[in-house]
């Protein structure tokens, strides 16, 4: 069969498809799926953020993965191919959360991880006996995953950091998260029990990827401290630079942070989420202790690792003052990068269910609306401020010229990786200010 695997883009506030000259990362899920496809099939991949779909291309089967933000576009793509009598399979976190919804647009939905199901999908598609759904309830060990098909991507379509020859290549070393934050769908999809890939497989995958810059996509790279030290020791021989995701409690393991630096880590994405303890309690993330954030940041900086802070606004306790105070905290701590997200109720999460029960959820199917619900999603009876307004306030403040001067003076060499990204974000904020009214 001729198989096309697609990662859809989404819509902006003006209901235009989001297209970029270069995307941040290649889409790992469809590259794994391509690797799981037997050689007798002709498989190609397409990242719609940087490429254009030819709906008239002669293909026999289309596979589409999507998160909730890209669901509406995913359904449009599926509908277009089915108009041309092409069989469509959908999967990913959103389709797994809403399979009946996805089946309105697809011939088949793969629920949960596709590692085991994909071979049956291909067998049945070849025999024209596709089932409506495929689901594997078991969580398989990760010691037999083939390397992703990085050879199928156009590397020029992805961002390169200064002085690097390769784009940032995503590598997964584990699946699952021991925490169960109310807003997150990770533990439901991957499972709360973390499954680790063999270190030898990870080293092999990095080695054949021809990458000098890697993003380890694990939700918590230090979930198992002993194993993290072993992995760092193995990575130190590869002479790569890499980015990780990590929780705010990592300051309790200074030996790991030293090992991260020694093995090539130059940036850590940290889910701080809020500096308000009430907000953290509201999303079942009370293990985050804002009083300890500065310890972690200082420890990373001492080891010349940039901190990339993740912050969420749109809680019942948030207002413009707290948005500015949060940005000021990050500025005073000289945090290198920050992303400000609005609190988003994803389907089948406890946050979604609670807001729905309380009557605070404005639209139960916001992802199908114009701009993927980028307008207000939550309305509190005693708080008129929208999460998107507060993220805008924090973004402008954090990426202002004054902030960048304070955060990067006196200049440290390890900040060279994040300074260009700050300048890019500063320009985006200015452009957004000129063209958009919230």
ABEGO torsion letter per residue (X at the ends): XBBBBBBBBBBBAAGBBBBBABBABBBAAAAAAAAABBAABBBBBBBAAABBBBAABBBABBBBBBBAAAAAAAAAAAAAAAAAGBBBBBBEAAAAABAAAAAAABABBBBEBAAAAAAAAAAAAAAGABBABBBBABBBBAAABBBBBAAABBAAABBBBBGBABBBBBBBABBEBABBBAABAAAAAAEABBBBBBAAAAAAAAAAAGBABBBBABABAAABAAAAAAAAAAAAAAGBBBBBBBBAAAAABAAAAAAAAAAGBABBBBBAGBABAAAAAAAGAAABBAAAAAAAAAAAAAAGBBBBBBBBBGBAABBAAAAAAAAAAAAAAGBABBBBBBBBBBBGBAAAAAAAAAGABABABAAABBGGGABBABBBAABABBAAAAAAAAAAAAABAAAAAAAAOBBBAAAAAAAAAAAAAAAAAAAAAAABBX
